[in-house]
Amino acid sequence: MLNNCILLDTSVWIDYLRKRESKHKDKVDHLIGTGQVATCGMVYLELMRGISVPAEHVAQILAELPDLPMGRPVYLLAGEISGRLQRKGIQVTIPDVLIAATAIEAGVKLFTYDKDFENIPGLKLY
């Protein structure tokens, strides 16, 4: 069931994939091993675009994970969140807003190192 899953943000994946001893390697290994990790298209895009780990390795890991949908409800929610934050003078990148909206729509928590996500209403952090 997807709402038992945790969406790992790009910041967690980069730390996990690049470092032999990442901050939360054991925790991420456990979450993956127990089938609790999900991904989404924006995380996949950010990882494939910017990480120095071979793309095949990243693709192999992510292919095993549930892929949270990023359809119209996610885009509408992302636009609403982004507009609300912008009116308050809070800047959050479009990719981060899309990742947050994906987690909110799917009813899952987000595991991230990025403090910007703390500003997003309705988002549950792991």
KOLMAR-716940 format. One record per atom (N, C-alpha, C, O, CB): chain; residue number from 1; y negated, x, z negated; atom name; residue in one letter. Coordinates in Angstrom, 2 decimals, padded with zeros to 5 digits, m for minus. Glycine has a CB too. Layout:
BEGIN
   c     k        c2        c1        c3    a   r
   A   NUM         Y         X         Z   CA   A
...
REM end
This chain:
BEGIN
   c     k        c2        c1        c3    a   r
   A     1    001.18    000.85    000.00    N   M
   A     1    000.00    000.00    000.00   CA   M
   A     1   m001.25    000.89    000.00    C   M
   A     1   m001.35    001.82   m000.81    O   M
   A     1    000.00   m000.96   m001.23   CB   M
   A     2   m002.17    000.62    000.88    N   L
   A     2   m003.32    001.50    001.07   CA   L
   A     2   m004.26    001.57   m000.12    C   L
   A     2   m004.85    002.62   m000.36    O   L
   A     2   m004.09    001.06    002.26   CB   L
   A     3   m004.41    000.49   m000.90    N   N
   A     3   m005.38    000.59   m001.99   CA   N
   A     3   m004.87    001.46   m003.14    C   N
   A     3   m005.61    001.68   m004.10    O   N
   A     3   m005.71   m000.80   m002.51   CB   N
   A     4   m003.66    001.95   m003.05    N   N
   A     4   m003.18    002.97   m003.99   CA   N
   A     4   m003.47    004.36   m003.46    C   N
   A     4   m003.23    005.36   m004.15    O   N
   A     4   m001.68    002.80   m004.25   CB   N
   A     5   m003.99    004.43   m002.26    N   C
   A     5   m004.28    005.72   m001.63   CA   C
   A     5   m005.65    006.24   m002.06    C   C
   A     5   m006.49    005.51   m002.60    O   C
   A     5   m004.23    005.59   m000.11   CB   C
   A     6   m005.84    007.51   m001.81    N   I
   A     6   m007.12    008.17   m002.06   CA   I
   A     6   m007.54    008.83   m000.75    C   I
   A     6   m006.77    009.56   m000.14    O   I
   A     6   m007.01    009.23   m003.24   CB   I
   A     7   m008.76    008.56   m000.34    N   L
   A     7   m009.31    009.18    000.85   CA   L
   A     7   m009.89    010.53    000.45    C   L
   A     7   m010.81    010.60   m000.36    O   L
   A     7   m010.39    008.27    001.53   CB   L
   A     8   m009.36    011.60    001.02    N   L
   A     8   m009.88    012.93    000.75   CA   L
   A     8   m011.03    013.22    001.70    C   L
   A     8   m010.87    013.14    002.92    O   L
   A     8   m008.78    014.01    000.88   CB   L
   A     9   m012.17    013.56    001.14    N   D
   A     9   m013.34    013.92    001.93   CA   D
   A     9   m013.13    015.29    002.56    C   D
   A     9   m012.29    016.08    002.12    O   D
   A     9   m014.61    013.91    001.06   CB   D
   A    10   m013.89    015.56    003.57    N   T
   A    10   m013.83    016.84    004.28   CA   T
   A    10   m014.02    018.02    003.33    C   T
   A    10   m013.37    019.05    003.51    O   T
   A    10   m014.87    016.89    005.37   CB   T
   A    11   m014.89    017.89    002.34    N   S
   A    11   m015.14    019.00    001.42   CA   S
   A    11   m013.88    019.40    000.67    C   S
   A    11   m013.65    020.58    000.43    O   S
   A    11   m016.25    018.61    000.42   CB   S
   A    12   m013.06    018.43    000.29    N   V
   A    12   m011.81    018.72   m000.41   CA   V
   A    12   m010.81    019.36    000.54    C   V
   A    12   m010.14    020.33    000.19    O   V
   A    12   m011.21    017.43   m001.02   CB   V
   A    13   m010.71    018.82    001.75    N   W
   A    13   m009.79    019.38    002.74   CA   W
   A    13   m010.14    020.83    003.08    C   W
   A    13   m009.26    021.68    003.16    O   W
   A    13   m009.80    018.53    004.02   CB   W
   A    14   m011.42    021.11    003.27    N   I
   A    14   m011.82    022.47    003.63   CA   I
   A    14   m011.44    023.44    002.52    C   I
   A    14   m010.89    024.51    002.79    O   I
   A    14   m013.34    022.54    003.90   CB   I
   A    15   m011.71    023.07    001.29    N   D
   A    15   m011.34    023.91    000.16   CA   D
   A    15   m009.82    024.09    000.12    C   D
   A    15   m009.32    025.20   m000.09    O   D
   A    15   m011.85    023.29   m001.16   CB   D
   A    16   m009.10    023.02    000.31    N   Y
   A    16   m007.63    023.04    000.24   CA   Y
   A    16   m007.02    023.88    001.37    C   Y
   A    16   m006.08    024.64    001.13    O   Y
   A    16   m007.09    021.62    000.29   CB   Y
   A    17   m007.53    023.74    002.57    N   L
   A    17   m006.94    024.42    003.72   CA   L
   A    17   m007.34    025.88    003.85    C   L
   A    17   m006.57    026.69    004.37    O   L
   A    17   m007.31    023.69    004.97   CB   L
   A    18   m008.52    026.23    003.40    N   R
   A    18   m009.01    027.60    003.58   CA   R
   A    18   m008.58    028.57    002.49    C   R
   A    18   m008.42    029.76    002.75    O   R
   A    18   m010.50    027.58    003.63   CB   R
   A    19   m008.39    028.08    001.31    N   K
   A    19   m008.18    028.98    000.18   CA   K
   A    19   m006.75    028.88   m000.35    C   K
   A    19   m006.20    027.79   m000.50    O   K
   A    19   m009.16    028.67   m000.94   CB   K
   A    20   m006.18    030.02   m000.61    N   R
   A    20   m004.83    030.03   m001.20   CA   R
   A    20   m004.86    029.41   m002.60    C   R
   A    20   m003.92    028.75   m003.01    O   R
   A    20   m004.27    031.47   m001.25   CB   R
   A    21   m005.94    029.64   m003.30    N   E
   A    21   m006.07    029.09   m004.65   CA   E
   A    21   m007.32    028.20   m004.70    C   E
   A    21   m008.33    028.59   m005.29    O   E
   A    21   m006.15    030.23   m005.71   CB   E
   A    22   m007.25    027.04   m004.10    N   S
   A    22   m008.39    026.14   m004.11   CA   S
   A    22   m008.55    025.53   m005.50    C   S
   A    22   m007.66    025.61   m006.34    O   S
   A    22   m008.22    025.03   m003.04   CB   S
   A    23   m009.71    024.93   m005.70    N   K
   A    23   m010.07    024.34   m006.98   CA   K
   A    23   m009.01    023.34   m007.49    C   K
   A    23   m008.67    023.33   m008.67    O   K
   A    23   m011.41    023.64   m006.87   CB   K
   A    24   m008.53    022.53   m006.59    N   H
   A    24   m007.60    021.46   m006.96   CA   H
   A    24   m006.33    021.46   m006.11    C   H
   A    24   m005.81    020.40   m005.77    O   H
   A    24   m008.30    020.11   m006.84   CB   H
   A    25   m005.84    022.65   m005.75    N   K
   A    25   m004.68    022.74   m004.87   CA   K
   A    25   m003.48    021.96   m005.43    C   K
   A    25   m002.85    021.19   m004.71    O   K
   A    25   m004.29    024.21   m004.67   CB   K
   A    26   m003.17    022.15   m006.71    N   D
   A    26   m002.03    021.46   m007.30   CA   D
   A    26   m002.22    019.95   m007.27    C   D
   A    26   m001.28    019.20   m006.99    O   D
   A    26   m001.82    021.93   m008.74   CB   D
   A    27   m003.44    019.50   m007.55    N   K
   A    27   m003.73    018.06   m007.54   CA   K
   A    27   m003.56    017.49   m006.12    C   K
   A    27   m002.94    016.44   m005.94    O   K
   A    27   m005.16    017.79   m008.06   CB   K
   A    28   m004.11    018.20   m005.12    N   V
   A    28   m003.99    017.72   m003.74   CA   V
   A    28   m002.53    017.75   m003.29    C   V
   A    28   m002.06    016.82   m002.65    O   V
   A    28   m004.87    018.57   m002.78   CB   V
   A    29   m001.81    018.82   m003.63    N   D
   A    29   m000.38    018.89   m003.30   CA   D
   A    29    000.37    017.69   m003.89    C   D
   A    29    001.20    017.08   m003.23    O   D
   A    29    000.23    020.22   m003.82   CB   D
   A    30    000.05    017.38   m005.15    N   H
   A    30    000.70    016.24   m005.81   CA   H
   A    30    000.36    014.92   m005.10    C   H
   A    30    001.25    014.10   m004.84    O   H
   A    30    000.28    016.17   m007.30   CB   H
   A    31   m000.90    014.73   m004.79    N   L
   A    31   m001.32    013.49   m004.12   CA   L
   A    31   m000.65    013.34   m002.76    C   L
   A    31   m000.22    012.25   m002.39    O   L
   A    31   m002.84    013.46   m003.96   CB   L
   A    32   m000.58    014.44   m002.01    N   I
   A    32    000.09    014.41   m000.71   CA   I
   A    32    001.58    014.12   m000.90    C   I
   A    32    002.15    013.27   m000.22    O   I
   A    32   m000.12    015.75    000.06   CB   I
   A    33    002.19    014.85   m001.83    N   G
   A    33    003.62    014.72   m002.06   CA   G
   A    33    004.06    013.35   m002.53    C   G
   A    33    005.19    012.93   m002.28    O   G
   A    33    004.05    015.72   m003.07   CB   G
   A    34    003.18    012.64   m003.20    N   T
   A    34    003.50    011.30   m003.69   CA   T
   A    34    002.98    010.20   m002.76    C   T
   A    34    003.00    009.02   m003.12    O   T
   A    34    002.93    011.11   m005.09   CB   T
   A    35    002.51    010.59   m001.59    N   G
   A    35    002.08    009.61   m000.59   CA   G
   A    35    000.81    008.86   m000.94    C   G
   A    35    000.62    007.72   m000.52    O   G
   A    35    003.15    008.63   m000.37   CB   G
   A    36   m000.07    009.50   m001.70    N   Q
   A    36   m001.29    008.82   m002.13   CA   Q
   A    36   m002.53    009.18   m001.31    C   Q
   A    36   m003.61    008.65   m001.57    O   Q
   A    36   m001.55    009.14   m003.57   CB   Q
   A    37   m002.39    010.06   m000.34    N   V
   A    37   m003.54    010.52    000.44   CA   V
   A    37   m003.63    009.78    001.77    C   V
   A    37   m002.63    009.61    002.48    O   V
   A    37   m003.47    012.04    000.68   CB   V
   A    38   m004.84    009.34    002.08    N   A
   A    38   m005.12    008.73    003.37   CA   A
   A    38   m006.23    009.54    004.04    C   A
   A    38   m006.89    010.35    003.40    O   A
   A    38   m005.54    007.22    003.22   CB   A
   A    39   m006.40    009.31    005.32    N   T
   A    39   m007.48    009.97    006.06   CA   T
   A    39   m008.20    008.92    006.91    C   T
   A    39   m007.83    007.75    006.92    O   T
   A    39   m006.92    011.13    006.96   CB   T
   A    40   m009.23    009.37    007.60    N   C
   A    40   m009.91    008.49    008.54   CA   C
   A    40   m010.46    009.34    009.69    C   C
   A    40   m010.52    010.57    009.60    O   C
   A    40   m011.07    007.68    007.83   CB   C
   A    41   m010.86    008.68    010.74    N   G
   A    41   m011.31    009.38    011.93   CA   G
   A    41   m012.45    010.35    011.70    C   G
   A    41   m012.47    011.42    012.30    O   G
   A    41   m011.72    008.40    012.94   CB   G
   A    42   m013.41    010.00    010.84    N   M
   A    42   m014.56    010.88    010.62   CA   M
   A    42   m014.16    012.16    009.91    C   M
   A    42   m014.66    013.23    010.24    O   M
   A    42   m015.64    010.15    009.82   CB   M
   A    43   m013.26    012.06    008.93    N   V
   A    43   m012.77    013.26    008.25   CA   V
   A    43   m012.02    014.13    009.25    C   V
   A    43   m012.20    015.35    009.29    O   V
   A    43   m011.85    012.89    007.04   CB   V
   A    44   m011.18    013.51    010.04    N   Y
   A    44   m010.41    014.23    011.07   CA   Y
   A    44   m011.37    014.95    012.02    C   Y
   A    44   m011.18    016.13    012.31    O   Y
   A    44   m009.50    013.25    011.86   CB   Y
   A    45   m012.39    014.26    012.48    N   L
   A    45   m013.37    014.85    013.40   CA   L
   A    45   m014.08    016.05    012.76    C   L
   A    45   m014.19    017.11    013.38    O   L
   A    45   m014.40    013.81    013.81   CB   L
   A    46   m014.55    015.88    011.53    N   E
   A    46   m015.25    016.98    010.86   CA   E
   A    46   m014.34    018.19    010.67    C   E
   A    46   m014.77    019.33    010.84    O   E
   A    46   m015.80    016.51    009.51   CB   E
   A    47   m013.09    017.94    010.31    N   L
   A    47   m012.16    019.06    010.11   CA   L
   A    47   m011.86    019.78    011.42    C   L
   A    47   m011.90    021.01    011.48    O   L
   A    47   m010.87    018.56    009.49   CB   L
   A    48   m011.56    019.03    012.45    N   M
   A    48   m011.20    019.63    013.74   CA   M
   A    48   m012.39    020.39    014.34    C   M
   A    48   m012.21    021.35    015.08    O   M
   A    48   m010.71    018.56    014.73   CB   M
   A    49   m013.58    019.96    014.02    N   R
   A    49   m014.79    020.56    014.57   CA   R
   A    49   m015.18    021.85    013.85    C   R
   A    49   m015.69    022.78    014.48    O   R
   A    49   m015.93    019.58    014.49   CB   R
   A    50   m014.94    021.92    012.53    N   G
   A    50   m015.59    023.00    011.82   CA   G
   A    50   m014.74    023.92    010.98    C   G
   A    50   m015.30    024.79    010.31    O   G
   A    50   m016.55    022.44    010.99   CB   G
   A    51   m013.45    023.78    010.97    N   I
   A    51   m012.66    024.63    010.09   CA   I
   A    51   m012.03    025.77    010.86    C   I
   A    51   m011.70    025.64    012.04    O   I
   A    51   m011.59    023.81    009.38   CB   I
   A    52   m011.87    026.89    010.17    N   S
   A    52   m011.33    028.08    010.83   CA   S
   A    52   m009.80    028.11    010.83    C   S
   A    52   m009.20    029.00    011.42    O   S
   A    52   m011.86    029.33    010.16   CB   S
   A    53   m009.18    027.15    010.17    N   V
   A    53   m007.71    027.04    010.17   CA   V
   A    53   m007.29    026.53    011.55    C   V
   A    53   m008.00    025.71    012.14    O   V
   A    53   m007.20    026.08    009.02   CB   V
   A    54   m006.15    027.00    012.07    N   P
   A    54   m005.71    026.52    013.39   CA   P
   A    54   m005.63    024.99    013.47    C   P
   A    54   m005.11    024.33    012.58    O   P
   A    54   m004.34    027.11    013.73   CB   P
   A    55   m006.16    024.46    014.55    N   A
   A    55   m006.23    023.01    014.74   CA   A
   A    55   m004.84    022.36    014.66    C   A
   A    55   m004.71    021.25    014.16    O   A
   A    55   m006.88    022.68    016.09   CB   A
   A    56   m003.83    023.05    015.14    N   E
   A    56   m002.48    022.51    015.11   CA   E
   A    56   m002.01    022.28    013.67    C   E
   A    56   m001.32    021.30    013.38    O   E
   A    56   m001.51    023.44    015.84   CB   E
   A    57   m002.38    023.19    012.79    N   H
   A    57   m002.00    023.08    011.38   CA   H
   A    57   m002.67    021.86    010.75    C   H
   A    57   m002.03    021.09    010.04    O   H
   A    57   m002.37    024.37    010.61   CB   H
   A    58   m003.94    021.70    011.01    N   V
   A    58   m004.69    020.55    010.49   CA   V
   A    58   m004.10    019.25    011.05    C   V
   A    58   m003.86    018.30    010.31    O   V
   A    58   m006.20    020.67    010.85   CB   V
   A    59   m003.89    019.22    012.35    N   A
   A    59   m003.36    018.02    013.00   CA   A
   A    59   m001.99    017.64    012.45    C   A
   A    59   m001.69    016.46    012.27    O   A
   A    59   m003.28    018.23    014.51   CB   A
   A    60   m001.16    018.64    012.18    N   Q
   A    60    000.18    018.39    011.65   CA   Q
   A    60    000.11    017.74    010.26    C   Q
   A    60    000.84    016.79    009.99    O   Q
   A    60    000.98    019.71    011.58   CB   Q
   A    61   m000.76    018.24    009.41    N   I
   A    61   m000.90    017.68    008.07   CA   I
   A    61   m001.44    016.25    008.15    C   I
   A    61   m000.90    015.34    007.52    O   I
   A    61   m001.84    018.56    007.20   CB   I
   A    62   m002.50    016.05    008.91    N   L
   A    62   m003.15    014.74    008.96   CA   L
   A    62   m002.30    013.68    009.67    C   L
   A    62   m002.43    012.49    009.39    O   L
   A    62   m004.48    014.85    009.66   CB   L
   A    63   m001.44    014.11    010.58    N   A
   A    63   m000.60    013.17    011.33   CA   A
   A    63    000.37    012.43    010.42    C   A
   A    63    000.82    011.33    010.75    O   A
   A    63    000.19    013.92    012.42   CB   A
   A    64    000.69    013.01    009.29    N   E
   A    64    001.63    012.40    008.35   CA   E
   A    64    000.98    011.37    007.43    C   E
   A    64    001.68    010.66    006.71    O   E
   A    64    002.29    013.47    007.52   CB   E
   A    65   m000.34    011.29    007.45    N   L
   A    65   m001.07    010.46    006.49   CA   L
   A    65   m001.49    009.13    007.10    C   L
   A    65   m001.74    009.04    008.30    O   L
   A    65   m002.29    011.20    005.98   CB   L
   A    66   m001.58    008.09    006.27    N   P
   A    66   m002.12    006.82    006.77   CA   P
   A    66   m003.57    007.03    007.23    C   P
   A    66   m004.33    007.76    006.61    O   P
   A    66   m002.05    005.72    005.67   CB   P
   A    67   m003.92    006.38    008.31    N   D
   A    67   m005.25    006.49    008.90   CA   D
   A    67   m006.00    005.20    008.61    C   D
   A    67   m005.67    004.14    009.15    O   D
   A    67   m005.17    006.77    010.44   CB   D
   A    68   m007.02    005.28    007.76    N   L
   A    68   m007.79    004.09    007.42   CA   L
   A    68   m008.61    003.64    008.62    C   L
   A    68   m009.21    004.46    009.31    O   L
   A    68   m008.72    004.36    006.21   CB   L
   A    69   m008.64    002.34    008.88    N   P
   A    69   m009.36    001.83    010.06   CA   P
   A    69   m010.88    002.00    009.92    C   P
   A    69   m011.45    001.86    008.84    O   P
   A    69   m009.03    000.36    010.28   CB   P
   A    70   m011.50    002.30    011.05    N   M
   A    70   m012.96    002.44    011.11   CA   M
   A    70   m013.50    001.50    012.19    C   M
   A    70   m014.15    001.94    013.14    O   M
   A    70   m013.37    003.92    011.41   CB   M
   A    71   m013.24    000.25    012.02    N   G
   A    71   m013.71   m000.74    012.99   CA   G
   A    71   m015.09   m001.29    012.67    C   G
   A    71   m015.84   m000.71    011.89    O   G
   A    71   m012.72   m001.86    013.08   CB   G
   A    72   m015.40   m002.41    013.28    N   R
   A    72   m016.71   m003.04    013.15   CA   R
   A    72   m017.15   m003.26    011.71    C   R
   A    72   m018.30   m002.98    011.39    O   R
   A    72   m016.70   m004.35    013.86   CB   R
   A    73   m016.28   m003.75    010.81    N   P
   A    73   m016.73   m003.94    009.42   CA   P
   A    73   m017.22   m002.63    008.77    C   P
   A    73   m018.17   m002.64    007.99    O   P
   A    73   m015.61   m004.53    008.58   CB   P
   A    74   m016.57   m001.53    009.09    N   V
   A    74   m016.99   m000.23    008.54   CA   V
   A    74   m018.36    000.15    009.08    C   V
   A    74   m019.23    000.60    008.32    O   V
   A    74   m015.96    000.87    008.88   CB   V
   A    75   m018.57   m000.02    010.37    N   Y
   A    75   m019.86    000.36    010.97   CA   Y
   A    75   m021.00   m000.52    010.44    C   Y
   A    75   m022.10   m000.04    010.18    O   Y
   A    75   m019.79    000.25    012.50   CB   Y
   A    76   m020.73   m001.82    010.28    N   L
   A    76   m021.76   m002.71    009.75   CA   L
   A    76   m022.10   m002.35    008.31    C   L
   A    76   m023.28   m002.32    007.93    O   L
   A    76   m021.29   m004.18    009.82   CB   L
   A    77   m021.08   m002.07    007.50    N   L
   A    77   m021.32   m001.68    006.11   CA   L
   A    77   m022.05   m000.35    006.05    C   L
   A    77   m022.96   m000.17    005.23    O   L
   A    77   m019.99   m001.60    005.35   CB   L
   A    78   m021.66    000.60    006.89    N   A
   A    78   m022.33    001.91    006.92   CA   A
   A    78   m023.80    001.75    007.26    C   A
   A    78   m024.65    002.40    006.66    O   A
   A    78   m021.64    002.84    007.94   CB   A
   A    79   m024.11    000.90    008.22    N   G
   A    79   m025.50    000.66    008.58   CA   G
   A    79   m026.29    000.05    007.44    C   G
   A    79   m027.44    000.42    007.19    O   G
   A    79   m025.58   m000.25    009.80   CB   G
   A    80   m025.67   m000.90    006.75    N   E
   A    80   m026.32   m001.54    005.60   CA   E
   A    80   m026.58   m000.52    004.48    C   E
   A    80   m027.68   m000.46    003.93    O   E
   A    80   m025.45   m002.71    005.07   CB   E
   A    81   m025.56    000.29    004.16    N   I
   A    81   m025.70    001.31    003.11   CA   I
   A    81   m026.76    002.32    003.48    C   I
   A    81   m027.62    002.67    002.67    O   I
   A    81   m024.36    002.02    002.87   CB   I
   A    82   m026.71    002.80    004.72    N   S
   A    82   m027.65    003.82    005.18   CA   S
   A    82   m029.08    003.31    005.12    C   S
   A    82   m029.98    004.01    004.66    O   S
   A    82   m027.31    004.25    006.61   CB   S
   A    83   m029.29    002.08    005.57    N   G
   A    83   m030.63    001.50    005.53   CA   G
   A    83   m031.14    001.33    004.11    C   G
   A    83   m032.29    001.64    003.81    O   G
   A    83   m030.63    000.15    006.23   CB   G
   A    84   m030.27    000.84    003.23    N   R
   A    84   m030.65    000.65    001.83   CA   R
   A    84   m031.04    001.98    001.18    C   R
   A    84   m032.05    002.06    000.48    O   R
   A    84   m029.50   m000.02    001.04   CB   R
   A    85   m030.24    003.02    001.41    N   L
   A    85   m030.53    004.33    000.83   CA   L
   A    85   m031.80    004.92    001.41    C   L
   A    85   m032.61    005.50    000.69    O   L
   A    85   m029.35    005.28    001.07   CB   L
   A    86   m031.98    004.77    002.71    N   Q
   A    86   m033.17    005.31    003.37   CA   Q
   A    86   m034.44    004.66    002.82    C   Q
   A    86   m035.45    005.34    002.62    O   Q
   A    86   m033.09    005.08    004.90   CB   Q
   A    87   m034.39    003.35    002.57    N   R
   A    87   m035.55    002.66    002.00   CA   R
   A    87   m035.88    003.15    000.59    C   R
   A    87   m037.02    003.05    000.15    O   R
   A    87   m035.31    001.16    001.98   CB   R
   A    88   m034.88    003.68   m000.10    N   K
   A    88   m035.09    004.24   m001.43   CA   K
   A    88   m035.46    005.72   m001.38    C   K
   A    88   m035.67    006.35   m002.41    O   K
   A    88   m033.85    004.05   m002.29   CB   K
   A    89   m035.52    006.27   m000.16    N   G
   A    89   m035.85    007.69   m000.01   CA   G
   A    89   m034.67    008.62   m000.23    C   G
   A    89   m034.86    009.82   m000.43    O   G
   A    89   m036.93    008.05   m000.94   CB   G
   A    90   m033.46    008.08   m000.19    N   I
   A    90   m032.26    008.88   m000.39   CA   I
   A    90   m031.64    009.17    000.97    C   I
   A    90   m031.32    008.26    001.73    O   I
   A    90   m031.23    008.16   m001.32   CB   I
   A    91   m031.47    010.45    001.26    N   Q
   A    91   m030.90    010.86    002.54   CA   Q
   A    91   m029.41    011.17    002.39    C   Q
   A    91   m029.03    012.03    001.59    O   Q
   A    91   m031.64    012.08    003.09   CB   Q
   A    92   m028.58    010.49    003.15    N   V
   A    92   m027.15    010.76    003.22   CA   V
   A    92   m026.81    010.80    004.70    C   V
   A    92   m027.25    009.95    005.47    O   V
   A    92   m026.30    009.67    002.44   CB   V
   A    93   m026.02    011.79    005.10    N   T
   A    93   m025.70    011.94    006.52   CA   T
   A    93   m024.88    010.75    007.02    C   T
   A    93   m024.18    010.09    006.25    O   T
   A    93   m024.92    013.25    006.76   CB   T
   A    94   m024.99    010.48    008.31    N   I
   A    94   m024.22    009.39    008.92   CA   I
   A    94   m022.72    009.61    008.74    C   I
   A    94   m022.02    008.66    008.39    O   I
   A    94   m024.55    009.28    010.42   CB   I
   A    95   m022.18    010.83    008.96    N   P
   A    95   m020.75    011.00    008.70   CA   P
   A    95   m020.35    010.64    007.27    C   P
   A    95   m019.31    010.01    007.06    O   P
   A    95   m020.34    012.42    008.99   CB   P
   A    96   m021.16    011.04    006.30    N   D
   A    96   m020.83    010.72    004.90   CA   D
   A    96   m020.91    009.22    004.64    C   D
   A    96   m020.08    008.67    003.91    O   D
   A    96   m021.78    011.45    003.96   CB   D
   A    97   m021.87    008.56    005.23    N   V
   A    97   m021.98    007.11    005.06   CA   V
   A    97   m020.77    006.41    005.70    C   V
   A    97   m020.26    005.44    005.15    O   V
   A    97   m023.30    006.57    005.67   CB   V
   A    98   m020.33    006.89    006.84    N   L
   A    98   m019.15    006.31    007.50   CA   L
   A    98   m017.89    006.53    006.67    C   L
   A    98   m017.06    005.63    006.56    O   L
   A    98   m018.97    006.91    008.90   CB   L
   A    99   m017.74    007.72    006.09    N   I
   A    99   m016.58    007.99    005.23   CA   I
   A    99   m016.62    007.08    004.01    C   I
   A    99   m015.60    006.50    003.64    O   I
   A    99   m016.56    009.49    004.79   CB   I
   A   100   m017.78    006.93    003.39    N   A
   A   100   m017.92    006.06    002.23   CA   A
   A   100   m017.61    004.61    002.59    C   A
   A   100   m016.88    003.93    001.87    O   A
   A   100   m019.33    006.16    001.64   CB   A
   A   101   m018.16    004.13    003.69    N   A
   A   101   m017.93    002.75    004.11   CA   A
   A   101   m016.45    002.51    004.41    C   A
   A   101   m015.92    001.43    004.14    O   A
   A   101   m018.78    002.42    005.34   CB   A
   A   102   m015.79    003.50    004.96    N   T
   A   102   m014.35    003.39    005.24   CA   T
   A   102   m013.59    003.22    003.93    C   T
   A   102   m012.71    002.36    003.84    O   T
   A   102   m013.84    004.64    006.00   CB   T
   A   103   m013.91    004.03    002.93    N   A
   A   103   m013.24    003.93    001.63   CA   A
   A   103   m013.52    002.57    000.98    C   A
   A   103   m012.60    001.94    000.45    O   A
   A   103   m013.70    005.07    000.70   CB   A
   A   104   m014.76    002.13    001.02    N   I
   A   104   m015.12    000.85    000.41   CA   I
   A   104   m014.37   m000.30    001.08    C   I
   A   104   m013.79   m001.14    000.41    O   I
   A   104   m016.64    000.61    000.51   CB   I
   A   105   m014.39   m000.32    002.41    N   E
   A   105   m013.72   m001.40    003.16   CA   E
   A   105   m012.22   m001.42    002.91    C   E
   A   105   m011.61   m002.48    002.85    O   E
   A   105   m013.98   m001.24    004.66   CB   E
   A   106   m011.62   m000.23    002.76    N   A
   A   106   m010.17   m000.15    002.53   CA   A
   A   106   m009.80   m000.36    001.07    C   A
   A   106   m008.62   m000.54    000.74    O   A
   A   106   m009.65    001.20    002.99   CB   A
   A   107   m010.80   m000.35    000.18    N   G
   A   107   m010.53   m000.54   m001.24   CA   G
   A   107   m009.88    000.66   m001.89    C   G
   A   107   m009.08    000.51   m002.82    O   G
   A   107   m009.67   m001.74   m001.44   CB   G
   A   108   m010.21    001.86   m001.40    N   V
   A   108   m009.63    003.09   m001.96   CA   V
   A   108   m010.72    003.96   m002.58    C   V
   A   108   m011.91    003.78   m002.32    O   V
   A   108   m008.87    003.87   m000.86   CB   V
   A   109   m010.29    004.90   m003.41    N   K
   A   109   m011.22    005.86   m004.00   CA   K
   A   109   m011.40    007.03   m003.06    C   K
   A   109   m010.55    007.32   m002.22    O   K
   A   109   m010.72    006.34   m005.38   CB   K
   A   110   m012.53    007.70   m003.21    N   L
   A   110   m012.84    008.89   m002.42   CA   L
   A   110   m012.82    010.11   m003.33    C   L
   A   110   m013.46    010.13   m004.38    O   L
   A   110   m014.22    008.75   m001.72   CB   L
   A   111   m012.07    011.13   m002.92    N   F
   A   111   m012.02    012.41   m003.63   CA   F
   A   111   m012.92    013.35   m002.85    C   F
   A   111   m012.63    013.69   m001.70    O   F
   A   111   m010.53    012.97   m003.76   CB   F
   A   112   m014.01    013.79   m003.47    N   T
   A   112   m015.00    014.63   m002.79   CA   T
   A   112   m015.60    015.63   m003.76    C   T
   A   112   m015.55    015.44   m004.97    O   T
   A   112   m016.10    013.77   m002.17   CB   T
   A   113   m016.16    016.70   m003.22    N   Y
   A   113   m016.96    017.65   m004.00   CA   Y
   A   113   m018.44    017.45   m003.72    C   Y
   A   113   m019.28    018.08   m004.36    O   Y
   A   113   m016.54    019.11   m003.67   CB   Y
   A   114   m018.77    016.59   m002.78    N   D
   A   114   m020.13    016.38   m002.31   CA   D
   A   114   m020.85    015.37   m003.20    C   D
   A   114   m020.47    014.20   m003.26    O   D
   A   114   m020.12    015.89   m000.85   CB   D
   A   115   m021.87    015.81   m003.89    N   K
   A   115   m022.62    014.97   m004.83   CA   K
   A   115   m023.39    013.84   m004.15    C   K
   A   115   m023.75    012.87   m004.81    O   K
   A   115   m023.58    015.83   m005.62   CB   K
   A   116   m023.64    013.95   m002.84    N   D
   A   116   m024.36    012.89   m002.13   CA   D
   A   116   m023.66    011.54   m002.24    C   D
   A   116   m024.30    010.49   m002.20    O   D
   A   116   m024.52    013.27   m000.67   CB   D
   A   117   m022.34    011.57   m002.37    N   F
   A   117   m021.59    010.32   m002.44   CA   F
   A   117   m021.88    009.53   m003.72    C   F
   A   117   m021.64    008.33   m003.77    O   F
   A   117   m020.11    010.60   m002.34   CB   F
   A   118   m022.38    010.21   m004.74    N   E
   A   118   m022.70    009.53   m006.00   CA   E
   A   118   m023.81    008.50   m005.82    C   E
   A   118   m023.95    007.59   m006.64    O   E
   A   118   m023.12    010.55   m007.07   CB   E
   A   119   m024.60    008.63   m004.76    N   N
   A   119   m025.71    007.71   m004.49   CA   N
   A   119   m025.29    006.45   m003.75    C   N
   A   119   m026.12    005.56   m003.54    O   N
   A   119   m026.76    008.41   m003.69   CB   N
   A   120   m024.03    006.35   m003.37    N   I
   A   120   m023.60    005.25   m002.52   CA   I
   A   120   m023.05    004.10   m003.37    C   I
   A   120   m022.01    004.24   m004.03    O   I
   A   120   m022.54    005.72   m001.51   CB   I
   A   121   m023.75    002.96   m003.36    N   P
   A   121   m023.33    001.83   m004.17   CA   P
   A   121   m021.99    001.25   m003.71    C   P
   A   121   m021.73    001.13   m002.51    O   P
   A   121   m024.39    000.74   m004.14   CB   P
   A   122   m021.15    000.91   m004.68    N   G
   A   122   m019.87    000.29   m004.36   CA   G
   A   122   m018.75    001.26   m004.09    C   G
   A   122   m017.60    000.86   m003.95    O   G
   A   122   m020.03   m000.60   m003.20   CB   G
   A   123   m019.06    002.54   m004.00    N   L
   A   123   m018.04    003.55   m003.71   CA   L
   A   123   m017.39    004.01   m005.01    C   L
   A   123   m018.08    004.39   m005.95    O   L
   A   123   m018.65    004.75   m002.95   CB   L
   A   124   m016.07    003.96   m005.04    N   K
   A   124   m015.33    004.44   m006.21   CA   K
   A   124   m014.89    005.88   m005.94    C   K
   A   124   m014.23    006.16   m004.95    O   K
   A   124   m014.10    003.53   m006.51   CB   K
   A   125   m015.26    006.77   m006.85    N   L
   A   125   m014.91    008.18   m006.70   CA   L
   A   125   m013.68    008.50   m007.55    C   L
   A   125   m013.48    007.95   m008.63    O   L
   A   125   m016.10    009.09   m007.11   CB   L
   A   126   m012.86    009.42   m007.02    N   Y
   A   126   m011.65    009.86   m007.73   CA   Y
   A   126   m012.01    010.98   m008.67    C   Y
   A   126   m011.14    011.51   m009.37    O   Y
   A   126   m010.55    010.30   m006.73   CB   Y
REM end
